[in-house]
Amino acid sequence: MILSQSHSFAFIHVPKTAGSSVFLALRHYATHPELHWSNRWLRRVGIKVNHFAPWPYTRFRPHDPVAILESRLPKEVFAGLFKFGFVRNPWDLLVSYWTFIRQSPGHKRHRRVMALPSFAHYVEYEIRRGSFSQVGMLCGQDGRLLVDFVGRFESLDTDFAFICRRIGIEASLPKVNVANRGDYREFYTPALVDRVGEAYAADIERFGYTFEAGVSSGSESRRMAA
């Protein structure tokens, strides 16, 4: 997550949706509560999150959902921020995460994932973990969208350009964490397609994804009002 007081925006970092590239592009505009004396002291004792400081000094986790931001900020401050995040086709996202973890020996789950016998076993592992809800990152518990704009990984450059115009900056996206692993559809059997479709139905329905076409022609606009 990036919170910028100077440019009044909040970037919600949904994992494996090119968020690292977006983070690097926008980090120069970020507020830096970690520099406050209270957060420097907490860091010394191993505490990296501070949800109880006055809101200008609140520290958030990199992948905190927007509902956490809403709960920690004054209503008028939250309402005044341009809030945005990116989403990705769930079938493609799972392949991307699987590839990334396998290619990252320093990842905390690298050994666990490498021990799995196949991609299908990895999908079941992630479903059991229950940590891949893009709706959960960008919506409240009542299902209401809490961000002002939902960009798509599939139209990353166009959507990022819109964001830059909206917040009044000029920035370019660096390419990071790019893996060469081919078409995501090659990793799936029909049964596995259905399994992911059932497990991530909320994301698929809300953001209009399909397995074959990526984004359905009848999907919601990328620009979504809260």
N, C-alpha and C positions, 0 to 999 in steps of 0.2 A: 504494500500500500504506500502511496505517496499522498501526503497532505500538503498543499501549498497555500499558505496564508497570503503570500504576495500576489498570486494569480488566481486565487479563489477556486481551486479545483481539488478533486480527490480522485485518484486512480486506484481502483480496486483490482488487485492482481490475482486473477483466476489462474491457477497453475496450468502450464503447458498451452497457453494461448498467445505466445509471443510476448508474454509479460516482461521477461527479462530485457528484451529489446526496448520495449516501451519505457521500462524503468530507467534504463541507461540514458535514453533520450530526454527524459524529463527530470532526472535527479537534480539538475542544477537549479530547478525552481522549487525544490522541496523545502519545507520547514524542517529544522533540525533540532527537535526537542532533546536529542541525546546529548547536546552540548550544555544543557542546563545542569546546574550543580547537583540537583537531586538525582537526575538520571545517571550522571557520572558516578555518583556514590553507589547507586544501586548496581551499576554495571560491575563495580569492584567486588561485589558479593555474589555475582552471577545472575542477577535479575535483569533481564533485557526488555521487559515489558512493564509499563507503568500506566495503568488505567485509572489511577486515583489522584493524579496530579491535576492542578487547574488545566483546563482544556488546551491552552497553548503549549503546554509541556507534556501532554499525554503521548506516550509511545505506543505504537501499534505493532503487531506482528506483521511480517511481510505479506501473509495471505489471510489477514483478518477479513471477514465478510463485511459488506456495507452495513448490515444491521448492527454490528459492533460500533461502527463509526456513529451511526444515528444515536445509539444509546449513550455515547460518551460526550457528544458535543451538545452545546445549547441548541435549541430548536432553530433559532434564527441563524445561527452559524451554519448548521447542517443545510438548511434551506437555501442559503446563499452560495453554496458550493456547486460548481458544475461537476457532477459525479458521473464517472464512466468506467467501463470495463470491457473486456473482450471475451467472446465465447468461441467455441470450436465444435465441429461435428464430433459427437461422442465416440463414434467408431474410430475416427482418425485420432482423436485425443488419446485413446487407450494405446494405440500402436505407438504414438509419439512418446508417451510416458514409459512404456515398456522398453523401447529402444534407448531412451535417455538413461534410464536406471542401469541397464545392462552395460552401457558404454561409460558409466561413471563409477569407477572403483571406490571413490570417496563417498558416494551416496550412502546414507545410513541403511537403506534397504537393498543395497547392491547384492550382498551375499544371499539374502533371502530370495530375491527374484531370480538370481542366477541358478538357484537350486530347483526352481520350478521346471518341470519337464517340457512345457510348451507354452505358447502364447495363450491358448485356451485356458490353461491352468492359471496363468497370470490374470486373465479376465475374471475368473471366479474369485481369485484372491482379492482383487480390487473391489469386487462387488461385496464381498464379506466385510472388507474394511469400511465401506460406506462413506468414502471421503471424496467422491467425485461429483458432487452436486453443484452444477453451475448456477442453477436456480437458487440454491442455498447461499451462494456467494453474492448474488445481485438482488435478491428479494428478501422481504421480511417473512416472519413466520406465517403471516396471513396470505402469503403469495403475492403481495403487492410489490411491483418493481420499484426499487428505491434509488435507482440510478437514472440519470437524465439521458444517457446515450449508451447503447450497447453496440460496440463494434464487433466485427467478425474477423477471425483469423483468415478466412477465405477472401476477404477484401481488405487486408491489413493496411496497405499503403494508402488507399483511398480514405478509409475511415480515420486513420491517424492524421492525415492531412486536414480532414474536417475538424478533428479535435484541436489541432494546432491553431487553426483559424478561430475557433470558438474561444480559446483561452488567450489568444493574442500573442503567440510565440512563433518562432521559426526553429524547427528542429528536424533532424533526419534520423531514421531508424538504423541502428547498427544491426548487423547479422550475428546473432549469438545462439549457441545451443542448436545449431542446425545439423540434423542427422540425415544421411543418405540411406533411406531404407525402402524406397519404392512406394507404389500405390498402396494405401492402407487396405483397399478392398481385397488385395491378394492374401491377406492374413486371415480371412474369414471363411468359414463354412456357412451354409444356410442356417444351421442350428445355432451357431455362435452369433450370427447376425440377429436372430430372434432373441437370443438371450440378452444381448446388450440393449436391444430395443425395449424389452420389458423392464430391465433394471434401471435404465435411464430415460424412461418414458416422459418424466416431467421436463427434463432438459430438451428432449427431442420435440415434444409438443410445443413448449413455450417458445423455442427459438426456431422452429420450423425446419428441422433437419430431416433428411432421409439418407438411407445408406447409399443408394446408387447415385443420386444427383447431388448429394451434399446439402444444399439448401433448397427447399421446395419452392415452387413458383408462387405459392400462396402464403408464404411465411410473412411474419410481421416485419414492418419496416425496421431498418437498423436504428433509426432514430426513434427511441421509445420514451415517452413521457412517463415520469413516476406517477 
